[in-house]
Amino acid sequence: MRFGDGVFAVMSAVDHELGLAGLKSYAWLSGGTPFVVALFDAEQAALAVVIEADKLGQLRTGAASAVAAKHLAKEGARTLGVIGCGWQAESQVASIREALPGIERVVAYCRTEKSLRAFCKKVGAEPGESHRDPAEQDVVVTVTTSRDPVLRGEWLQPGALVCAVGANDPRQRELDNVVLERAVFVCCDSVEQARLESGDLIEPIQRGVLDWLEVHELHEVVSGEIAGRSSPEDIVVFKSNGIAAWDIAIGAAALLRAREKKVGNEF
């Protein structure tokens, strides 16, 4: 919904296994973007927790790419490329390193020299000279606010995994059509949601580069329903939009830790 000079959003989900229902809500405004996660306990019929969730959102978005990397990166992946040097990029690097302990080299690039140097110093990466340098790594993350593609398919090496994180609007693209043309396997977190907001998939499908029947969901790979990668040479794409189920899961983990450490305020 329109709110001031920005938008107000609510994302909701129910996790039957955890016995929790919940939501993440945020106001996307020029002065900032405050987030909150609220979880409801089905067994107690009570509000379980309210969490200021800016950091939580950063962690869950990085964790999603880590899950994708664990299941879709080629065996023996040693290098990670990151296009974009913002706050979200930090958790992408940390999480993928956790999922792929064999990562030995991280190459990053963004258009602002000062931000690039600061980011590389903070996460232990080396600065690239152009978008192409991170694009030539084993795992490639795009995490930008660009409206136009920042990753060209011709730059990708055989066997690359692409985690496209930044463009969550049908009018925005991080990947050009050649990325999708070269991809042997394409998945996202939710096809239903991707049909609404994933410009990286909507436009290529409209142009006949891809078909929605060829777009799978990451949980299908994790559960073993389908094999995401059939060859070390395959180029694989994970389009990350972000879904409320992730917020419920990480909110539940935060609640458990808060209770164990006896932090937070009880009402």
N, C-alpha and C positions, 0 to 999 in steps of 0.2 A: 504494500500500500504506500502511496505517496505520503511523505512525512517531512514537513519543512522543505529544505532544499535537497532532500534525499529520499530514502525509502525505509519502511519498517517491515521486517520479515519475521515469520514464525515457522519453524520446522518442527514437526512432531513425529513420534514413533512409539510403538509398543514392543517391548522385548518380553515375550512370554516366559522364556527360560529364566531370565533374571527376576521376573515378577515386577517389572518396572515399566511405567509409562512416563513419557517426558517430552520436553521440548527445548529447543534452543531458539532464542529470540534475540534480534539485534536491530539497532537503528544505524543505517549507513548514512552518515552525515558529513558535511564538509569539515566540520570541526573534530571529527573522530568517529569511531565505530564501537560503541559499548555492546558487549555480549553478556547474556545470562543463560544458564542451563538450570532447569527445574525438573526434579524427578519425583514421581508419585509411587508409593509402595502399595501394590495391590493387596498384599496379605494384611497389612496394617490399616489399609484404607486411609492413608495419611500422606501428607507432603513430606518426602524423605529429606530433600536437600535443595538448597538454592545456591548456585555457584556463579561467581563472577568469572566469565568463561573466555576471556580474550586469549590467555595463555593456553587454556584447555583446547581451544579451536586450533591453535598453531600445532599443538602436539598431535591431535587426532588426524590432521591433514598430512603431517609428516609420517605418521604411523601407517596410513593407508598406502602411501607410496612404498613404504618398507615391506608391507605385506605383498604388494605387487612385485617388488624386486625379489623377494624370497622365492616366489612361485614362478616368476616369468623371466628373470634374468638368466642369461646363458651360464652354464656351469663354468666356474673359474673366472667370473667377471672380476676385473682388477681395477677398473677406472670408472670414475663418475664425473659427468659434466653437468654443470648447472647454469642455465641461462636465466638471469634475474638474481639480484643480490639483496632483496628485501628481507623483512623479518620472517616471512614464511619459508624462505629459502634455507634459513638456519636449521629449522627442524627437519627439512628434507635431507640435508647432509647428515645430521646426527642420526636420524632414524634409519636411513639406508645403510650407513656404516654399521649400525647395530645388526641389521638383517643380513648384511653381506660382509662378514669380518675380513674377507680377502681384499677389500677395496684398499689399494695402496696409493692412489693418486686421485685428487679432486681438482678439476679445472673449472673455473667460473668466469662468467663474463656479464657485464652490464654496461650501459652506455655512459654512466657517470663514473669517471675515473676515481674520484674520492671514495664513493660508495664501494666500488670494486676493491680497492686496496684495503679498506676497513673490513669488508666482508672476508676477504682472503686471510687477513691476519687473525680474525676472530675464529674462523672454522678450520684453519690450516689448509687452505687451498692455494693453488697457484693461479694468477690472473691470465686469462686468455687475451689475445690481441683482437679477436673478433668473435662473432657468434659461432663461427665454424669450429673454433678450438674445442669448446665443450661438446659440440655436436658430434665430434669424432670419437667419443668415449663409449665404453661398453654399456653404461646406463646413462641416459640423458634426461634431465628434468628441466621442463620449462615452467617457470613460476614468475610470470610477469603480469603487468596490467595492460600490455600492448593490445591494440585493436587489430593490428596486422601481423601476419606470420613472422615469427622470430626464428623458426627452425625450418630449414629446407631439407627435403628428403634426399637430395643428391649428396648432402654432407654425411649422412649416416653410414656407419660401417656395418658390414654383414654381422648379424647376431645382436644388434643393438636393441635394448629395451628403452622405449620412450615413455616417460611419465609426464603427461601434460596436465598441469595443475591450475594454471592461472586464469584461463578464459572461461568464465561461467556466465556467458551472455551470448545469445544467438547472433549478436552483431560483432562479436570479437573472435579472433583467430590467433592461435599461437603456432599452429602447424600448417604448412602448405599442403596442397593436394598430393604432391609427390610422396610425402610421408605416408599417407594412407594408401597410395598406389603400391608402394613397396612393402607395406605391412602384410605379413602372412596371417597375423592374428590381431584382432582389435577387441578390447573389452572396456567396460566402464563400471561404475558402481551401481547405476540404475539406468536401464534403457529408457524407462518411462520418463525419467527426469532429463536424460540426455536429449530426448526428442524435443524438449521445451527450451533448454538453455545451452546446449553444447554446440556453439558455432563451429568448433573443430570437426564435428561430425555432420551437422545439419547441411552445411553448404556442399561438402563433397558428395553426400548422398543425393542431394538435389541435382548435382552435375553428373551423376551416374558413376562416380569413382568407387563408390561403396554402396552397400545395401544394408538396411536395418537388420535384415536376417543374418548378416555377417557380424553384427555387433553383439558380443556376449557380455556377461556380468562377471566381475571378479570372483564373487562367491562360488560360481560354478567351477572355477579352477581350484580354489582353495578346498572345496569339498570333494574334489576328484571326479566330478561329473563329466568334465571335459579336460583335455590336455591343452594347455595354452601354447606350449612350444613343442614342435616336433623335430626341430633340428637346431644345432648350434648356430647355423647361418640365418635362421629366421629373424626378421625384424618384427618386433612386437610392440603394440601400443596400448597403454592404459590411460584412458581419459578419466581424470578425477574431477568430479563435480562437488562432492561432499554431500552426505545424506545424514538425516537425523539419527539413524540407527547408530552411527559412529559416535554421536554426541551422547547417546544413552549409555553406550558401552564404556566410554572413557569417564563419563560422569559417575557411573557405578564404581569404577576402579578408584576414582578420587574419593568417593564417599567411604569406601572400605578403608582406605588409608587414613582418612581423617578420623574415623572411629578408632582405628588401631593406635594412632598417635595422640588421640584425645585433643585434637585441634578443631577450631571452628566454634561457633556459638549455638547452643541448644535453645530452642524456643518451645 
